[in-house]
Structure formats: structure tokens, C-alpha cells
Amino acid sequence: MNLSEVHLPYALPTVLLLAGLGAKFPTFVRSWRNPDARATWLVLLWASGVFLSVAPASIHAINTVTGVPNFAAPWSYSLLTGFSGACLAMIITWREEPSPRRRRRVRFVWAIHAGTITALWITFVLADVPEERIYDLDTYYATTPWMREHILLYLLEFLISTLVATYMIWTWIYQVGARWLKTGLLFLQTGYAFGVVYALAKLTAVAARWTGTTGTDWDWLSTYLAPPFAILGATLVAVGFILPVIGPFLQTWPREQLAYWRLRSLAQVIDDVAPSAVRARVSRFAPLDLRLLQRQQHIHDGLLRLAPHLDHELYRRAYQAASARHDEARARGLAGAVALRAALGSYGNGAQREPGERPSHVGHDITDHLEAISRSLSRPRALEDLHRRAVEAGFAVRPDRAGHIDEQKA
């Protein structure tokens, strides 16, 4: 059997987990003291380690690099045990409010699994396993002293952890109202069900070796039936933990990214009134919602300075002219862009308005259509055409040297 062919089914979940790990890395760095962030990171880290190690090609590579036949066994089983512990710790963290009791339970889980990992390495060191077995190690060495205990230890730990996690979710899922969390728990339940099948198939095959069952080869349960259930189960479990964390982000990110991109032109124009240099510096790697909030605040600050220069009558006439050819949203955007450019021209020329001559507020006609206005600012020909029609409606519009537009009553 070609190792590269067997390696392929592991590729998709490995890529998925590494992508989730990379996506959560900035969050973990920013909030590593948060127990929820740490628990999520550990689940993804252990799961990624498992999939990177248990592929047949990886097993052979680990054995070859270390020079120890079957060294990949305690290595992979330790990662699997750590993954089981991380899953239980994550479920406890989700279920319970922060408290000393929750901390004690999480520490107890990690203590049990750390002890199991230690025992795995001790039993492997004591065992005599000179022949490399990539596909059938569990059944081939099922009756070997100390390796027998090694195999039984990791299988029982995995089965017990899976059953405990399933019970905890089963008694909790009906109390959960959050959509993403509940969906994640359903993935977890399904994944753990596949995990139980994996452990039982392995244990059945190993027990058949212990009893010396003849007439039927039970090894296929361990060699061929169990691995697909392990791959699918671990993938669903990993997805179950990722969804509640990344689901809300995926739901809001496209909308926030689109809004951030659409407001770019308006933000650049507003720099003439409220220079970006005076803003608090926010890294380009900062969360998108923070960068969007800063851009919106920057625009509103600029509009407040432009308020005395905004000609609402100009806006009204421009909207009437635009609405004759365009739908409501585009008409509002074009009219707002015309009024905004005129206000920028007046502001740039240093024109002073008499108190009370124009309202010192921007108005919802502008603030409710910022994205449409920003898009319209990138259509100078459409704006010039609208200016011309505004002139015909009773306004003379004259651009200054800077290319801004200043209006004067005809």
C-alpha cells in the first residue's frame, strides 16, 4: 500500500485545523490570559498535532528520524490523549461560569491525562517492539508484555474521555440557546459517536488477539474499519469546537469588510477636514470591527466640522434631479456626494457662515447613506452631470482651483 495514498484522507482535516489555528493565533496573543481563549487554542493545537502525526507517512517519518522503531506510537497516542483532555477542559470551560470549582475540575482533567501520557511513555520504554508496524501495530503487538498495557491504556483513556464528554454535552445541550454554540455541540456529539465506534473496533480486535480467537480474522476492525471513523470523528469534533468561536466572526466579517471597503473613498475625502494623523493609531492587524469603528468615527468627526458649510437646499435639489434617473439608494448617494463636495470646497476656501444661516447639523439624509455617498465620490462624471442639472434647477456651481466645488445662488 502506497503511503502517499493513505496520507490523502488526513490532508483536509489537517488543513482545516491549521487554518483555524492560524485564524485564532492573533486572538490568543491578545487575550492569552482568558481561559476561553486558552482552551480553544489548546484544542486546536492538540488536534493539529494528532492529524500531523497519525498519517501513515508521518508515522514512518517519525520512526525514521528518531531511529526508534514504532516511536510514533507513544508520540501519537500522547497527542491523542492530550486532545481528549483539551476537549474535556473546553467543555467544562463552556459549561460553567468562572469559579474556583471550574478551575479545580480543569486541573483535575489535565492531571489525569498528564498521568496517562507519562504511563504511555513508561510502558513503551519497557516494551520490546523491534519491528516497525505502521498499519497494524495495535493488533500485532497486542499480546506483547508492556506494549499490551500501552495499547490498552490509550484505548481505554480515549473511550472513557469520549463517553464522559458525550454525557456532559447531552445533559447540557438542551439548555443552550446560542445558535452557533448549539450547532457546535451537535457536531461534537456526532464526532464523539464516531470516536466510540473507533475505540470499540480497536478494543474488539485487540481482545480477539488476547483470547486467541481462530477461524475469523478480527484484525480488519483495527486496521481498516477504525481509522476512517477516527478521521471523521476527530474532524467533526474539531469543527464543533471551532464553530462557536469562528461562527459569529464569519457571520459579521463579510458585512464589516464590505462596509470598511465602501467607506474608503469618503474617509480619504474627509482627511481634508479631519486629518488621519490626528487619529489614534490602530494597527492594520487590529480586529476588523475596531478598524471599521475608527473609520466611521473619523468620518463623523469630519462631518461635524463640515456641518456649517453643508447646503441642505443644494442637497434637496440634487436629490430631486438624481431621483429622476436613479433608484432611491443611488440618488441619496449622489446627492450627498454633491452636497459634501460643495461643503468641502467652502471649507477649503475658508468661507465663514453667519450663525443660523444654515443648520449646524449634518442630518440623516447624509449620515444614513454614508456608504452610498462614498461609492458616488468615485464617480466624478456622474457628479458633474448632476451639478449641471442642479445649475439648471437654480444653482450655479463653480469649481475652485483645487477641484472642489463651491456653489453660489444664481
C-alpha positions as CSV (number, residue, x, y, z in Angstrom):
1,M,0.0,0.0,0.0
2,N,1.4,3.4,-1.0
3,L,2.0,5.7,2.0
4,S,1.1,8.8,0.0
5,E,-2.3,7.4,-1.0
6,V,-3.1,6.6,2.7
7,H,-1.9,10.1,3.7
8,L,-4.5,11.9,1.5
9,P,-7.6,11.4,3.8
10,Y,-5.7,13.2,6.6
11,A,-4.9,16.2,4.4
12,L,-8.3,18.0,4.5
13,P,-8.8,18.0,8.3
14,T,-5.2,18.9,8.8
15,V,-5.5,21.9,6.6
16,L,-8.8,22.9,8.3
17,L,-7.3,22.7,11.7
18,L,-4.1,24.6,10.8
19,A,-6.3,27.3,9.2
20,G,-8.4,27.5,12.4
21,L,-5.2,27.6,14.4
22,G,-3.7,30.4,12.3
23,A,-7.0,32.4,12.4
24,K,-7.2,32.2,16.2
25,F,-3.5,33.0,16.8
26,P,-3.9,36.8,16.9
27,T,-6.8,36.4,19.3
28,F,-4.8,34.1,21.5
29,V,-1.9,36.5,21.6
30,R,-4.2,39.4,22.5
31,S,-6.1,37.5,25.2
32,W,-3.9,34.6,26.3
33,R,-5.0,35.2,29.9
34,N,-8.6,34.5,29.0
35,P,-9.4,30.8,29.9
36,D,-11.8,30.5,26.9
37,A,-9.1,31.6,24.5
38,R,-6.5,29.3,26.0
39,A,-8.9,26.3,25.9
40,T,-9.8,26.9,22.3
41,W,-6.1,27.3,21.4
42,L,-5.2,24.1,23.1
43,V,-7.9,22.1,21.5
44,L,-6.9,23.3,18.0
45,L,-3.2,22.7,18.8
46,W,-3.6,19.2,20.1
47,A,-6.0,18.3,17.2
48,S,-3.5,19.7,14.7
49,G,-0.7,17.7,16.3
50,V,-2.7,14.5,16.1
51,F,-3.5,14.8,12.4
52,L,0.0,15.8,11.6
53,S,1.3,12.7,13.4
54,V,-1.1,9.8,12.7
55,A,-1.0,9.7,8.9
56,P,1.0,6.6,7.8
57,A,3.6,8.7,6.0
58,S,4.1,10.8,9.2
59,I,4.4,7.7,11.3
60,H,7.1,6.3,9.1
61,A,8.9,9.6,9.1
62,I,8.9,9.9,12.9
63,N,10.2,6.4,13.3
64,T,12.9,7.1,10.7
65,V,14.0,10.5,12.1
66,T,14.2,9.2,15.7
67,G,15.8,5.9,14.7
68,V,13.5,4.1,17.2
69,P,11.1,1.5,15.7
70,N,7.5,2.5,16.5
71,F,8.5,5.7,18.3
72,A,5.5,7.2,16.6
73,A,3.2,5.1,18.8
74,P,3.7,6.8,22.2
75,W,4.1,10.1,20.3
76,S,0.8,9.9,18.5
77,Y,-1.1,8.3,21.5
78,S,0.2,11.0,23.8
79,L,-1.1,13.7,21.4
80,L,-4.5,11.8,21.2
81,T,-4.6,11.7,25.0
82,G,-3.8,15.4,25.2
83,F,-6.5,16.1,22.6
84,S,-9.0,14.2,24.7
85,G,-8.0,16.2,27.8
86,A,-8.2,19.5,25.9
87,C,-11.7,18.7,24.7
88,L,-13.0,17.9,28.2
89,A,-11.4,21.1,29.6
90,M,-13.0,23.1,26.8
91,I,-16.5,21.6,27.5
92,I,-16.1,22.4,31.2
93,T,-15.0,25.9,30.4
94,W,-18.0,26.4,28.1
95,R,-20.5,24.9,30.6
96,E,-19.5,26.6,33.8
97,E,-19.0,30.2,34.8
98,P,-15.5,31.1,36.0
99,S,-15.1,29.9,39.6
100,P,-12.6,28.1,41.8
101,R,-14.7,24.9,41.3
102,R,-14.2,25.2,37.5
103,R,-10.5,25.7,37.9
104,R,-10.2,22.6,40.1
105,R,-12.1,20.5,37.6
106,V,-10.0,21.6,34.7
107,R,-6.8,21.0,36.7
108,F,-8.1,17.5,37.6
109,V,-8.7,16.7,34.0
110,W,-5.2,17.8,33.0
111,A,-3.7,15.9,35.9
112,I,-5.4,12.6,34.8
113,H,-4.4,13.0,31.2
114,A,-0.8,14.0,32.1
115,G,-0.6,10.9,34.3
116,T,-1.8,8.8,31.4
117,I,0.7,10.3,29.0
118,T,3.5,9.6,31.5
119,A,2.3,6.0,31.8
120,L,2.3,5.6,28.0
121,W,5.9,6.5,27.7
122,I,6.9,4.3,30.6
123,T,5.1,1.2,29.2
124,F,6.7,1.9,25.7
125,V,10.2,2.1,27.2
126,L,9.6,-1.2,29.0
127,A,8.2,-3.0,25.9
128,D,10.2,-4.8,23.3
129,V,8.8,-3.7,19.9
130,P,11.7,-4.0,17.4
131,E,9.7,-4.4,14.2
132,E,8.1,-1.2,12.7
133,R,4.4,-1.6,12.2
134,I,2.7,1.3,10.5
135,Y,-0.9,-0.1,9.9
136,D,-1.4,-2.9,12.4
137,L,0.7,-2.0,15.5
138,D,-2.2,-2.4,17.9
139,T,-3.1,-6.0,16.9
140,Y,0.5,-7.1,16.0
141,Y,1.8,-6.3,19.5
142,A,-1.5,-6.9,21.3
143,T,0.0,-9.8,23.4
144,T,3.5,-8.3,23.9
145,P,4.3,-7.6,27.5
146,W,4.1,-3.8,28.4
147,M,3.0,-2.9,24.8
148,R,-0.2,-4.7,25.6
149,E,-0.7,-2.4,28.6
150,H,0.4,0.5,26.4
151,I,-2.3,-0.1,23.8
152,L,-5.0,-0.8,26.4
153,L,-4.1,2.3,28.3
154,Y,-4.6,4.7,25.4
155,L,-7.7,3.0,24.1
156,L,-9.5,3.0,27.5
157,E,-8.5,6.6,28.2
158,F,-9.8,7.6,24.8
159,L,-13.1,5.7,25.2
160,I,-13.7,6.9,28.7
161,S,-12.9,10.6,27.8
162,T,-15.2,10.3,24.8
163,L,-18.1,8.9,26.8
164,V,-17.7,11.5,29.6
165,A,-17.6,14.3,27.1
166,T,-20.7,12.9,25.3
167,Y,-22.6,12.7,28.7
168,M,-21.6,16.3,29.6
169,I,-22.9,17.6,26.3
170,W,-26.0,15.5,26.4
171,T,-27.0,16.9,29.8
172,W,-26.3,20.5,28.7
173,I,-27.2,20.9,25.0
174,Y,-31.0,21.4,25.7
175,Q,-30.1,24.4,27.9
176,V,-28.1,26.1,25.2
177,G,-29.9,28.9,23.3
178,A,-27.0,30.4,21.3
179,R,-27.3,29.2,17.7
180,W,-23.5,28.8,16.9
181,L,-22.8,27.1,20.2
182,K,-25.7,24.6,19.8
183,T,-24.6,23.8,16.3
184,G,-21.1,23.2,17.5
185,L,-22.3,20.8,20.2
186,L,-24.3,18.8,17.6
187,F,-21.0,18.4,15.6
188,L,-19.3,17.3,18.8
189,Q,-21.9,14.7,19.6
190,T,-21.7,13.3,16.1
191,G,-17.9,13.3,16.2
192,Y,-17.8,11.6,19.6
193,A,-20.2,8.9,18.4
194,F,-17.7,8.1,15.6
195,G,-15.0,8.1,18.3
196,V,-16.8,5.5,20.3
197,V,-17.0,3.3,17.2
198,Y,-13.3,3.7,16.6
199,A,-12.4,2.7,20.2
200,L,-14.7,-0.2,20.3
201,A,-13.5,-1.5,17.0
202,K,-9.9,-1.3,18.2
203,L,-10.7,-2.9,21.5
204,T,-12.6,-5.8,19.9
205,A,-9.7,-6.6,17.5
206,V,-7.2,-6.4,20.4
207,A,-9.4,-8.6,22.6
208,A,-9.7,-11.2,19.8
209,R,-5.9,-11.4,19.8
210,W,-5.8,-11.8,23.6
211,T,-8.3,-14.7,23.5
212,G,-6.6,-16.3,20.6
213,T,-9.9,-16.4,18.5
214,T,-9.5,-18.5,15.5
215,G,-11.5,-19.0,12.3
216,T,-12.2,-15.3,11.9
217,D,-9.6,-12.5,11.4
218,W,-10.7,-9.7,13.6
219,D,-7.7,-7.5,12.8
220,W,-9.6,-5.8,10.0
221,L,-11.6,-4.0,12.6
222,S,-8.5,-2.2,13.8
223,T,-6.6,-1.9,10.5
224,Y,-9.4,-0.9,8.1
225,L,-12.7,-0.1,10.0
226,A,-11.4,2.1,12.9
227,P,-9.2,4.6,11.0
228,P,-11.9,6.2,8.9
229,F,-14.1,6.6,12.0
230,A,-11.2,8.2,13.8
231,I,-10.5,10.7,11.0
232,L,-14.2,11.7,10.5
233,G,-14.8,11.8,14.3
234,A,-11.8,13.9,15.1
235,T,-12.7,16.3,12.2
236,L,-16.2,16.7,13.4
237,V,-15.1,17.3,17.0
238,A,-12.6,19.9,15.8
239,V,-15.3,21.6,13.8
240,G,-17.6,21.5,16.8
241,F,-15.1,23.4,18.8
242,I,-14.2,25.9,16.0
243,L,-17.8,26.8,15.1
244,P,-18.9,28.6,18.3
245,V,-15.7,30.6,18.2
246,I,-15.4,31.5,14.5
247,G,-19.1,31.3,13.5
248,P,-20.1,34.8,14.7
249,F,-16.9,36.1,13.1
250,L,-17.8,34.5,9.8
251,Q,-21.4,35.9,10.1
252,T,-20.3,39.5,10.6
253,W,-16.9,39.7,8.8
254,P,-18.1,39.9,5.2
255,R,-20.6,42.7,6.1
256,E,-18.0,44.6,8.1
257,Q,-15.3,44.1,5.5
258,L,-17.6,45.4,2.7
259,A,-18.6,48.4,4.8
260,Y,-14.9,49.2,5.6
261,W,-14.0,49.0,1.9
262,R,-17.0,51.0,0.8
263,L,-16.2,53.9,3.2
264,R,-12.6,54.2,2.0
265,S,-13.3,57.0,-0.6
266,L,-15.3,59.0,1.9
267,A,-12.7,58.6,4.6
268,Q,-10.0,59.8,2.2
269,V,-12.0,62.9,1.3
270,I,-12.7,63.6,5.0
271,D,-9.0,63.7,5.6
272,D,-9.0,67.3,4.2
273,V,-11.2,68.2,7.2
274,A,-10.1,65.8,9.9
275,P,-6.6,64.6,9.0
276,S,-5.9,61.0,9.7
277,A,-2.7,62.0,11.5
278,V,-4.7,63.2,14.5
279,R,-6.4,59.9,15.0
280,A,-5.2,57.3,17.4
281,R,-3.0,54.8,15.6
282,V,-4.7,51.4,15.1
283,S,-2.6,48.6,13.5
284,R,-3.7,47.2,10.2
285,F,-3.7,43.9,12.0
286,A,-6.2,45.1,14.6
287,P,-9.7,43.4,14.6
288,L,-11.8,44.5,11.7
289,D,-14.6,45.8,13.9
290,L,-12.2,48.1,15.6
291,R,-10.8,49.5,12.4
292,L,-14.3,49.9,11.0
293,L,-15.4,51.8,14.1
294,Q,-12.4,54.1,13.9
295,R,-13.1,54.8,10.2
296,Q,-16.8,55.6,11.0
297,Q,-15.8,57.8,13.9
298,H,-13.3,59.6,11.6
299,I,-16.0,60.3,9.1
300,H,-18.5,61.6,11.6
301,D,-15.8,63.9,13.2
302,G,-15.2,65.4,9.7
303,L,-18.9,65.8,9.0
304,L,-19.3,67.7,12.3
305,R,-16.7,70.2,11.1
306,L,-18.4,70.4,7.7
307,A,-21.9,70.9,9.2
308,P,-21.9,74.7,9.0
309,H,-20.9,74.5,5.3
310,L,-23.5,71.9,4.2
311,D,-26.1,73.4,2.0
312,H,-29.3,71.4,2.6
313,E,-31.1,73.2,-0.2
314,L,-28.4,72.1,-2.6
315,Y,-28.8,68.6,-1.4
316,R,-32.6,68.7,-1.9
317,R,-32.3,70.0,-5.5
318,A,-29.5,67.5,-6.3
319,Y,-31.7,64.6,-4.9
320,Q,-34.7,65.7,-6.9
321,A,-32.5,65.7,-10.1
322,A,-30.9,62.4,-9.3
323,S,-34.1,60.6,-8.3
324,A,-35.5,61.2,-11.8
325,R,-32.9,58.8,-13.2
326,H,-31.7,56.6,-10.4
327,D,-33.2,54.4,-7.6
328,E,-33.5,55.7,-4.0
329,A,-30.2,54.5,-2.7
330,R,-28.1,55.8,-5.6
331,A,-30.0,59.1,-5.7
332,R,-29.3,59.6,-2.0
333,G,-25.6,58.8,-2.5
334,L,-25.2,61.1,-5.5
335,A,-27.0,64.0,-3.8
336,G,-25.0,63.5,-0.6
337,A,-21.7,63.5,-2.6
338,V,-22.7,66.7,-4.4
339,A,-23.5,68.5,-1.1
340,L,-20.4,67.1,0.6
341,R,-18.0,68.2,-2.2
342,A,-19.6,71.6,-2.1
343,A,-19.1,71.8,1.6
344,L,-15.5,70.7,1.3
345,G,-15.0,73.5,-1.3
346,S,-16.5,76.1,1.0
347,Y,-14.4,74.8,4.0
348,G,-11.2,74.7,1.9
349,N,-11.8,78.3,0.8
350,G,-12.1,79.4,4.4
351,A,-15.6,80.7,3.9
352,Q,-17.4,81.7,7.1
353,R,-21.1,81.2,7.7
354,E,-23.2,83.5,9.7
355,P,-24.6,81.9,12.8
356,G,-28.1,80.5,12.0
357,E,-27.6,80.9,8.2
358,R,-27.5,77.1,7.8
359,P,-28.3,74.3,10.3
360,S,-25.2,73.3,12.2
361,H,-26.0,69.6,11.9
362,V,-25.5,67.1,9.2
363,G,-28.8,65.4,9.1
364,H,-29.9,61.9,8.5
365,D,-30.0,62.5,4.7
366,I,-26.2,62.3,4.9
367,T,-25.4,60.1,7.9
368,D,-27.8,57.3,6.9
369,H,-26.3,56.9,3.5
370,L,-22.5,57.2,4.1
371,E,-21.7,54.0,2.1
372,A,-23.7,55.2,-0.9
373,I,-22.1,58.6,-0.7
374,S,-18.7,57.1,-0.6
375,R,-19.3,55.0,-3.7
376,S,-20.7,58.1,-5.5
377,L,-17.5,60.0,-4.8
378,S,-15.7,57.6,-7.1
379,R,-18.0,58.6,-10.0
380,P,-16.8,62.2,-10.8
381,R,-18.6,62.2,-14.2
382,A,-21.9,61.4,-12.7
383,L,-21.4,64.1,-10.1
384,E,-20.5,66.7,-12.7
385,D,-23.6,65.8,-14.6
386,L,-25.7,66.2,-11.5
387,H,-24.1,69.6,-10.9
388,R,-25.1,70.7,-14.3
389,R,-28.7,69.7,-13.7
390,A,-28.5,71.4,-10.3
391,V,-27.5,74.6,-12.2
392,E,-30.4,74.2,-14.4
393,A,-32.6,73.9,-11.3
394,G,-31.4,77.3,-10.0
395,F,-27.8,76.9,-8.7
396,A,-24.6,78.0,-10.2
397,V,-21.8,75.5,-9.3
398,R,-18.3,76.7,-9.7
399,P,-15.2,74.5,-9.1
400,D,-12.2,76.2,-7.5
401,R,-8.6,75.6,-8.3
402,A,-8.3,72.6,-6.1
403,G,-11.1,70.9,-8.0
404,H,-13.6,71.3,-5.2
405,I,-17.0,72.6,-5.9
406,D,-18.4,75.8,-4.5
407,E,-22.0,76.8,-5.1
408,Q,-23.5,80.3,-5.4
409,K,-27.0,81.3,-5.7
410,A,-27.7,82.2,-9.3
